[in-house]
């Protein structure tokens, strides 16, 4: 009984030798399957390149805010505004809020 790998039957070497016509047909099928796989591989490589470029662009945008881009301060979202304050100012601000 022949084994099957990637949809292609693999002959058992202990059985009778195939005819020339069977070998030619098998060769043609293997070549057709190879072309399909090469095409799939090329399209996947192109997609990977596109996704890597997109990831790089998104990562570079991740660190941008109004301080290092041409965007107005109102476009800053999800940032801690108090992060850049000096410790003294933070203490003064806390004192004012407790009064």
VONUDO-34955 format. One record per residue (C-alpha): residue number from 0; x, y, z. Coordinates in Angstrom, 1 decimal, m for minus. Last residue first. Layout:
! residues N
> seq, xx, yy, zz
> NUM, X, Y, Z
...
//
This chain:
! residues 99
> seq, xx, yy, zz
> 98, m6.0, 72.1, 51.4
> 97, m4.9, 68.6, 50.3
> 96, m5.0, 69.6, 46.6
> 95, m2.6, 72.5, 47.1
> 94, m0.1, 70.4, 49.0
> 93, m0.1, 67.7, 46.2
> 92, 0.6, 70.3, 43.6
> 91, 3.5, 71.7, 45.6
> 90, 4.9, 68.1, 45.9
> 89, 4.5, 67.5, 42.2
> 88, 6.2, 70.8, 41.4
> 87, 9.2, 69.9, 43.6
> 86, 9.5, 66.4, 42.0
> 85, 9.8, 68.0, 38.5
> 84, 7.0, 67.4, 36.1
> 83, 7.5, 65.2, 33.0
> 82, 5.3, 62.3, 34.1
> 81, 2.4, 64.5, 35.1
> 80, 0.8, 64.4, 31.7
> 79, 0.6, 60.7, 31.7
> 78, m0.2, 59.7, 28.1
> 77, m3.3, 57.9, 26.9
> 76, m3.9, 60.4, 24.2
> 75, m1.9, 63.3, 22.7
> 74, m3.9, 64.9, 19.9
> 73, m4.6, 68.0, 22.0
> 72, m0.9, 68.7, 22.1
> 71, m0.9, 69.4, 18.4
> 70, 0.8, 67.0, 16.0
> 69, 4.1, 67.8, 14.2
> 68, 6.0, 65.1, 16.1
> 67, 8.3, 64.8, 19.0
> 66, 6.6, 66.7, 21.8
> 65, 3.1, 66.3, 20.5
> 64, 3.4, 62.6, 20.7
> 63, 5.3, 59.8, 19.0
> 62, 6.5, 56.7, 20.7
> 61, 3.9, 54.4, 19.1
> 60, 4.3, 55.9, 15.7
> 59, 7.7, 54.2, 15.2
> 58, 6.2, 50.9, 16.3
> 57, 3.4, 51.3, 13.8
> 56, 5.7, 52.0, 10.9
> 55, 7.9, 49.0, 11.9
> 54, 4.9, 46.8, 12.2
> 53, 3.6, 47.9, 8.7
> 52, 7.0, 47.2, 7.1
> 51, 7.1, 43.7, 8.7
> 50, 3.6, 43.1, 7.5
> 49, 4.4, 44.0, 3.9
> 48, 7.6, 41.8, 4.0
> 47, 5.6, 38.9, 5.4
> 46, 3.0, 39.3, 2.7
> 45, 5.7, 39.2, 0.0
> 44, 7.2, 36.1, 1.5
> 43, 3.7, 34.4, 1.6
> 42, 3.2, 35.2, m2.0
> 41, 6.5, 33.7, m3.0
> 40, 5.9, 30.6, m0.9
> 39, 2.5, 30.0, m2.4
> 38, 3.9, 30.4, m5.9
> 37, 6.8, 28.0, m5.1
> 36, 4.2, 25.5, m3.7
> 35, 2.0, 25.6, m6.7
> 34, 5.0, 25.2, m9.0
> 33, 6.2, 22.2, m7.0
> 32, 2.7, 20.6, m7.3
> 31, 2.8, 20.9, m11.1
> 30, 6.3, 19.5, m11.2
> 29, 5.2, 16.6, m9.0
> 28, 2.2, 15.9, m11.2
> 27, 4.3, 15.9, m14.3
> 26, 6.9, 13.5, m12.7
> 25, 4.0, 11.2, m11.6
> 24, 2.7, 11.2, m15.2
> 23, 6.1, 10.5, m16.6
> 22, 6.7, 7.7, m14.1
> 21, 3.4, 6.2, m14.8
> 20, 4.1, 6.2, m18.6
> 19, 7.5, 4.6, m18.0
> 18, 5.9, 1.8, m16.1
> 17, 6.2, 1.3, m12.4
> 16, 8.6, m1.2, m10.8
> 15, 7.0, m4.0, m8.9
> 14, 6.7, m3.6, m5.1
> 13, 9.7, m3.4, m2.8
> 12, 10.4, 0.3, m3.4
> 11, 7.0, 1.3, m1.9
> 10, 5.7, 4.1, m3.9
> 9, 4.9, 7.5, m2.4
> 8, 1.4, 8.8, m3.2
> 7, 1.2, 12.6, m3.4
> 6, m1.3, 14.6, m1.3
> 5, 1.5, 16.2, 0.7
> 4, 2.7, 12.7, 1.7
> 3, 0.7, 9.6, 1.0
> 2, 2.1, 6.1, 1.6
> 1, 1.5, 3.4, m1.0
> 0, 0.0, 0.0, 0.0
//
